[in-house]
Amino acid sequence: MHNIDIDLIEMTLDIIKHVIHRITERNPAIGRFRSEKDLEAEVGETITPGGIGGERALHLWKTILSKATARIDHPRHLAFVPASPTRAAVMFDLVTSAASVHGAYWMEGAGGIFAENQAMKWIVSLTGLPEGAFGVFTSGGTTANLSAIVTAREHWRSRDKANADKKGIIISSSGAHSSVKAMAKVIDAEIILIDLEDKMTGGDVRKCIAQLPEDQRSRLFAVVATGGTTNAGIIDDLESIARVCKEQQLWYHVDAAYGGAALAVDAVKHLFKGIEEADSITIDPHKWLFSPYDCGAVIYRNPALAKKARAQEGSYLDIFKDKDADGFNPSDYQIQLTRRVRGLPLWFSLAMHGTDKYTAAIERGIQLAHIAAAKIKKLPYLELVREPGLSCVLFRRKGWEPADYSHWTFHNLDKGFALVAPTKWRQNKITETVTRFCFINPDTTEEDIDAILRTMA
């Protein structure tokens, strides 16, 4: 037994050394996926009756498996919506796992949940929602959106028993995140997407409602607006949409999974005017709040409605509701029962660095987008598609076809240099392939931008 303890201590030190090297490494390669066949040939069977030992398993991870993944926090990873967790958050993620906290109920996880809630209070304060509004950390934006819309549907049904067996309808825009469509499918709701090339307005929503047949209008229960589209950083006209939702007595959900962090920046906060009227909001800390995967958040104007819609029942759960275990139970406000205290790394990082540094880091992403746009305008072989939206920049390489963009992406990835992916943009009813920067990492430099743009010459 003594030898086992020594081996465990040595393995723990090896893992910590690897983590420290990983988060402090200078000029790392970005990583490149490999085929399953190649990995099987090089790695072999790792799950065996006798085990291969921790040393061998860690060696395989460091030398082969980790290199077959893309470093999402690489300063030249500008595709999709990347992530850039702080070193403090990454290290405290180890503490979170080692603590082995079940974060569903206050009775078991009071200390961890209390810390999570400290971070949540700050996020809620950014939205301008009234006193009493609160939220809970989820696995990501998809779970957050799903939790919010299930609450919306159950609230709609509770207002009229005739709606109990009806298939509800949601209105959103064609620019909404793919999870909104997926979420509607999961809850067996219909979704009507307003076909738009730019932001959705209250006028668009009102017109859409007016064109609905009576049967559909009676089943409409929610509108989902976007606070920063994934593709272009577009923020819907949240204020005018809020007015329509209030007039029509519809649940108003704002998916700000990517863009919501920008509420911390005074220079752009006005773009979100109207978000304070929402019934629910999604914001993902693992995107622009520098938290490790996975960490989303759903915020409710009236958390009691979420609790009413979702609190789980079972004789084995009764003890958690005892007056002696009174406290905030995260499982009451989102669809998961079992959950880790995924907000703890964010709490530690916020507590360590302070909110001012978070604001500065988010602001830097917006600055980098405008710097990149200015550089693109000066290069004769490039053309800016539209002015930056938050930290997103869309631009085209003159003369390129879709295959050229794909070839360019994989060429840079093969070199371990950068990951910038193409996307599609529609303007004047014409859809074209373009490329896109999304700046999250404040460590991305102007030299990184110049180097990437030179590869398109």
C-alpha positions in Angstrom: 0.0 0.0 0.0 2.9 2.3 0.8 4.4 1.8 -2.7 1.0 2.5 -4.3 0.9 5.9 -2.5 4.4 6.8 -3.6 3.5 5.8 -7.2 0.4 8.0 -7.0 2.3 10.9 -5.7 4.9 10.6 -8.4 2.2 10.4 -11.1 0.5 13.4 -9.6 3.7 15.4 -9.8 4.2 14.3 -13.4 0.7 15.4 -14.4 1.1 18.8 -12.7 4.5 19.3 -14.4 2.8 18.5 -17.8 0.0 21.0 -17.0 2.4 23.7 -16.1 4.4 23.1 -19.3 1.2 23.1 -21.3 0.0 26.5 -20.1 3.4 28.2 -20.2 4.8 26.8 -23.4 6.0 29.4 -25.8 5.4 29.2 -29.6 3.5 25.9 -29.5 2.2 24.2 -32.6 -1.6 24.4 -32.9 -2.1 20.7 -33.4 -3.6 18.7 -36.2 -6.2 15.9 -36.2 -5.2 12.5 -37.5 -7.2 9.5 -38.8 -8.5 6.9 -36.4 -6.6 4.3 -38.3 -3.3 6.2 -37.9 -3.9 6.7 -34.2 -4.8 3.0 -33.7 -1.6 2.0 -35.4 0.6 4.2 -33.3 -1.1 4.1 -30.0 -2.4 0.6 -29.9 -4.7 -0.9 -27.2 -4.7 1.2 -24.1 -7.5 -0.5 -22.2 -6.3 -3.9 -21.1 -7.0 -6.3 -18.2 -3.8 -5.4 -16.4 -3.5 -1.8 -17.4 -0.6 -0.1 -19.2 0.5 2.0 -16.3 0.2 5.7 -15.7 3.6 6.5 -17.0 2.9 4.9 -20.3 -0.6 6.4 -20.6 0.7 9.9 -19.9 3.5 9.4 -22.4 1.0 8.5 -25.1 -1.0 11.5 -24.3 1.9 13.9 -24.3 3.7 12.6 -27.4 0.8 11.4 -29.7 -2.8 12.0 -28.6 -2.5 15.7 -27.5 -0.8 16.5 -30.7 -3.7 15.1 -32.6 -6.0 17.8 -31.1 -6.2 21.5 -31.9 -5.2 23.9 -29.2 -8.3 25.9 -28.8 -6.5 28.6 -26.8 -3.7 29.0 -29.4 -3.3 32.8 -30.2 -3.6 31.9 -33.9 -6.7 29.8 -33.4 -9.3 32.3 -34.8 -11.9 29.9 -36.1 -15.4 29.2 -34.8 -15.6 30.7 -31.3 -12.3 29.7 -29.7 -11.6 29.8 -26.0 -8.8 31.2 -23.9 -9.0 30.0 -20.3 -6.8 31.9 -17.9 -3.9 30.0 -16.4 -5.6 30.5 -13.0 -8.9 28.9 -14.2 -7.0 25.9 -15.8 -5.1 25.2 -12.6 -8.2 25.5 -10.5 -10.0 23.1 -12.7 -7.6 20.5 -11.3 -8.7 21.6 -7.8 -12.4 21.3 -8.8 -11.9 17.8 -10.0 -9.9 16.8 -6.9 -12.5 18.3 -4.6 -15.0 15.7 -5.9 -18.1 17.9 -5.3 -21.6 16.9 -6.4 -22.9 20.3 -7.4 -26.6 19.6 -7.7 -27.7 20.3 -4.2 -26.7 22.6 -1.4 -26.6 19.8 1.1 -23.6 18.2 -0.6 -22.0 21.1 -2.4 -22.6 24.2 -0.3 -19.1 25.6 -0.4 -18.6 25.0 -4.1 -22.1 26.3 -5.0 -21.6 29.4 -2.8 -18.4 30.2 -4.8 -20.1 29.6 -8.1 -22.9 31.9 -7.1 -20.4 34.7 -6.3 -19.3 34.5 -10.0 -22.9 34.3 -11.2 -23.9 37.5 -9.3 -21.3 39.4 -11.3 -22.5 37.9 -14.6 -26.1 38.7 -13.7 -25.1 42.3 -12.8 -23.8 42.8 -16.3 -27.3 42.2 -17.9 -29.2 44.9 -16.0 -31.9 42.4 -15.0 -33.9 43.5 -11.9 -33.2 42.3 -8.4 -34.2 38.7 -7.9 -32.9 37.6 -11.3 -30.4 34.8 -11.1 -28.8 31.9 -13.0 -27.0 28.6 -12.9 -23.9 27.2 -14.6 -24.6 24.6 -17.3 -22.5 22.5 -19.6 -22.8 25.1 -22.4 -25.0 27.2 -24.5 -27.1 24.3 -25.9 -28.0 23.1 -22.4 -28.6 26.7 -21.3 -30.9 27.4 -24.3 -32.8 24.1 -23.7 -33.2 24.8 -20.0 -34.6 28.3 -20.8 -37.0 27.2 -23.5 -38.3 24.3 -21.4 -39.1 26.8 -18.7 -40.8 29.0 -21.3 -42.9 26.2 -22.7 -44.0 25.0 -19.2 -44.9 28.6 -18.2 -47.0 28.9 -21.4 -48.8 25.7 -20.6 -49.4 26.6 -17.0 -51.2 29.8 -18.1 -53.9 27.8 -20.1 -54.6 24.1 -19.5 -55.8 23.9 -23.1 -52.1 24.3 -24.2 -51.0 21.1 -22.3 -51.1 18.9 -25.3 -50.3 21.5 -28.0 -47.1 21.6 -29.9 -45.6 25.0 -29.2 -44.0 27.4 -31.7 -40.8 29.5 -31.3 -39.8 32.4 -33.5 -36.1 33.2 -34.1 -33.9 34.3 -37.0 -31.9 32.5 -39.7 -28.8 33.9 -38.0 -29.6 32.1 -34.7 -27.1 29.5 -33.4 -27.7 25.9 -34.6 -28.4 24.9 -31.0 -31.7 26.9 -31.1 -33.0 24.7 -33.9 -31.7 21.6 -32.2 -33.3 22.6 -29.0 -36.7 23.0 -30.6 -36.4 19.5 -32.1 -35.6 18.1 -28.7 -38.7 19.5 -27.0 -40.8 18.8 -30.1 -41.6 22.4 -30.8 -41.9 24.0 -34.2 -39.5 26.8 -35.0 -40.1 29.6 -37.5 -36.9 31.3 -38.7 -37.3 34.8 -40.1 -35.0 34.9 -43.2 -32.6 37.8 -42.6 -29.2 39.0 -43.8 -28.7 41.2 -40.8 -30.1 41.8 -37.4 -33.6 40.8 -36.4 -35.9 43.7 -35.3 -39.2 44.0 -33.5 -40.7 44.9 -36.8 -39.6 41.6 -38.3 -41.1 39.7 -35.4 -44.4 41.6 -35.5 -44.7 41.0 -39.3 -44.0 37.3 -38.8 -46.6 37.0 -36.1 -49.2 38.9 -38.3 -48.7 36.4 -41.1 -49.3 33.3 -39.0 -52.6 31.5 -39.3 -54.7 31.6 -36.1 -53.8 28.0 -35.2 -50.1 28.8 -35.2 -50.5 32.1 -33.5 -52.3 30.4 -30.6 -49.4 28.0 -30.2 -46.6 30.7 -30.3 -45.0 30.9 -26.9 -41.4 32.3 -27.3 -39.1 34.5 -29.3 -35.3 33.8 -29.3 -33.1 36.8 -30.2 -29.3 36.7 -30.5 -26.8 38.9 -28.6 -23.9 38.4 -31.0 -24.3 35.8 -33.8 -21.6 33.2 -34.0 -20.9 33.9 -37.7 -20.6 37.7 -37.7 -21.1 39.0 -34.1 -24.5 40.6 -35.1 -26.7 41.8 -32.2 -30.4 41.8 -32.9 -32.4 44.9 -32.0 -33.1 43.6 -28.5 -35.1 46.6 -27.3 -37.7 46.6 -30.1 -38.1 42.8 -29.9 -38.7 43.1 -26.2 -41.6 45.5 -26.8 -43.2 43.0 -29.2 -42.8 40.2 -26.7 -44.4 42.2 -24.0 -47.3 43.2 -26.2 -47.9 39.6 -27.3 -47.2 38.1 -23.9 -44.4 35.9 -25.3 -41.4 34.6 -23.4 -38.3 36.5 -24.5 -35.0 34.6 -24.6 -31.7 36.2 -25.6 -29.0 33.8 -26.7 -25.9 35.8 -25.9 -23.7 32.7 -25.5 -20.8 34.3 -27.4 -21.5 38.0 -27.3 -22.8 38.4 -23.8 -19.4 38.9 -22.2 -19.1 42.2 -24.1 -21.7 43.6 -21.7 -18.6 44.2 -19.5 -17.3 46.7 -22.0 -18.8 50.2 -21.7 -18.0 51.1 -25.3 -20.3 48.4 -26.7 -22.8 47.8 -23.9 -25.3 50.1 -25.5 -25.6 47.7 -28.4 -27.4 45.3 -26.0 -30.0 47.7 -24.9 -33.2 45.7 -24.3 -31.4 42.6 -22.9 -32.5 43.8 -19.4 -36.1 43.1 -20.5 -35.4 39.4 -21.3 -37.1 36.5 -19.4 -34.0 34.4 -19.8 -30.4 34.9 -21.2 -27.7 32.5 -22.2 -24.0 33.4 -21.7 -21.1 31.0 -22.1 -18.1 31.7 -19.7 -16.1 29.1 -21.7 -16.2 31.4 -24.7 -15.3 35.0 -23.9 -15.1 34.9 -20.1 -11.9 32.8 -20.2 -13.2 29.7 -18.4 -12.2 26.1 -19.4 -14.7 23.9 -21.1 -17.3 23.2 -20.3 -19.1 26.1 -18.7 -22.2 27.8 -19.9 -24.8 29.8 -18.0 -28.6 30.4 -18.1 -30.0 33.4 -16.3 -33.7 33.8 -15.4 -35.6 37.0 -14.7 -37.8 34.9 -12.4 -35.9 31.8 -11.3 -39.0 30.5 -9.5 -40.5 29.7 -12.9 -37.5 27.6 -13.8 -37.8 25.7 -10.5 -41.5 25.1 -11.0 -40.9 23.7 -14.5 -38.1 21.4 -13.6 -37.5 20.4 -10.0 -37.1 16.7 -9.9 -39.0 14.5 -7.5 -38.0 11.2 -5.9 -38.1 9.8 -2.4 -34.3 9.5 -2.4 -34.1 13.3 -3.1 -36.4 14.4 -0.3 -33.6 14.9 2.1 -32.1 17.6 -0.1 -35.3 19.7 0.5 -35.2 19.3 4.2 -35.3 22.7 6.1 -31.9 21.7 7.6 -30.4 21.5 4.1 -31.9 24.8 2.9 -29.9 26.5 0.2 -29.6 27.1 -3.6 -30.0 23.8 -5.5 -28.6 24.2 -9.0 -30.5 21.1 -10.3 -33.7 23.0 -9.9 -32.8 25.5 -12.6 -31.4 23.5 -15.5 -32.0 20.1 -17.0 -29.1 18.2 -15.4 -29.4 16.5 -12.0 -25.8 15.3 -11.7 -23.4 18.1 -12.3 -19.9 19.2 -11.4 -19.3 22.7 -10.0 -18.2 23.9 -13.3 -18.4 27.6 -12.3 -15.5 27.2 -9.8 -12.6 27.8 -12.2 -14.3 31.0 -13.3 -14.9 32.0 -9.7 -11.2 31.5 -8.8 -9.9 33.4 -11.8 -12.3 36.3 -11.2 -11.4 36.4 -7.5 -7.7 36.3 -8.3 -7.6 38.8 -11.2 -10.5 41.0 -10.5 -13.3 42.1 -12.9 -11.3 45.0 -14.3 -8.8 42.7 -15.9 -11.6 40.7 -17.4 -13.1 43.8 -18.9 -9.7 44.8 -20.4 -9.2 41.3 -21.9 -12.7 41.3 -23.5 -12.1 44.8 -24.8 -8.8 43.6 -26.4 -10.7 41.1 -28.5 -12.9 43.9 -29.9 -9.8 46.1 -30.5 -8.1 43.2 -32.4 -11.1 42.9 -34.7 -10.9 46.6 -35.7 -7.1 46.3 -36.1 -7.5 43.3 -38.4 -10.3 45.1 -40.4 -8.0 48.1 -40.9 -5.2 45.8 -42.1 -7.5 44.0 -44.5 -8.7 47.2 -46.1 -5.1 48.1 -46.9 -4.2 44.9 -48.7 -5.1 44.9 -52.4 -5.8 41.1 -52.6 -8.3 41.2 -49.7 -11.7 42.8 -49.2 -13.7 43.4 -46.0 -17.2 41.9 -46.2 -18.7 44.0 -43.4 -17.5 46.1 -40.5 -16.5 44.0 -37.5 -19.3 42.7 -35.2 -18.0 42.5 -31.7 -14.8 40.4 -32.2 -15.8 38.8 -35.5 -14.3 39.9 -38.9 -15.6 38.6 -42.2 -13.4 39.1 -45.3 -12.8 37.6 -48.7 -9.7 36.8 -50.8 -10.4 38.3 -54.2 -10.5 35.6 -56.9 -10.8 32.6 -54.6 -13.3 29.8 -55.0 -14.7 27.8 -52.0 -12.0 25.1 -52.6 -9.3 27.7 -52.3 -10.4 28.6 -48.8 -10.5 25.0 -47.7 -7.1 24.3 -49.1 -5.7 27.4 -47.4 -7.2 26.4 -44.0 -5.7 22.9 -44.1 -2.4 24.1 -45.4 -1.9 26.4 -42.4 -3.2 23.7 -40.0 -0.8 21.1 -41.5 2.1 23.4 -40.8 1.0 23.8 -37.2 0.7 27.6 -37.8 -2.9 28.7 -37.6 -6.5 27.6 -37.7 -8.8 30.0 -39.5 -11.8 28.5 -41.2 -14.1 29.6 -44.0 -17.8 30.3 -43.6 -20.7 31.5 -45.7 -22.1 34.9 -46.0 -25.3 36.0 -47.8 -25.8 39.5 -49.1 -28.4 40.7 -51.6 -29.6 37.1 -51.7 -26.2 35.8 -52.9 -24.4 33.4 -50.7 -20.6 33.2 -51.0 -17.7 31.5 -49.2 -15.6 33.9 -47.2 -13.2 33.6 -44.3 -13.5 34.8 -40.8 -11.5 35.8 -37.7 -13.0 35.5 -34.2 -10.8 37.1 -31.6 -11.1 35.8 -28.0 -7.5 35.3 -26.9 -6.0 38.6 -25.7 -2.5 37.2 -26.3 -3.1 37.3 -30.1 -0.8 39.9 -31.5 -0.8 42.2 -34.5 2.1 40.2 -35.8 -0.1 37.1 -35.7 -2.7 38.9 -37.8 -0.1 40.1 -40.3 1.5 36.6 -40.6 -1.9 35.0 -41.3 -2.9 37.6 -43.9 0.4 37.1 -45.7 -0.4 33.4 -46.2 -3.3 34.6 -48.5 -1.2 36.6 -50.8 
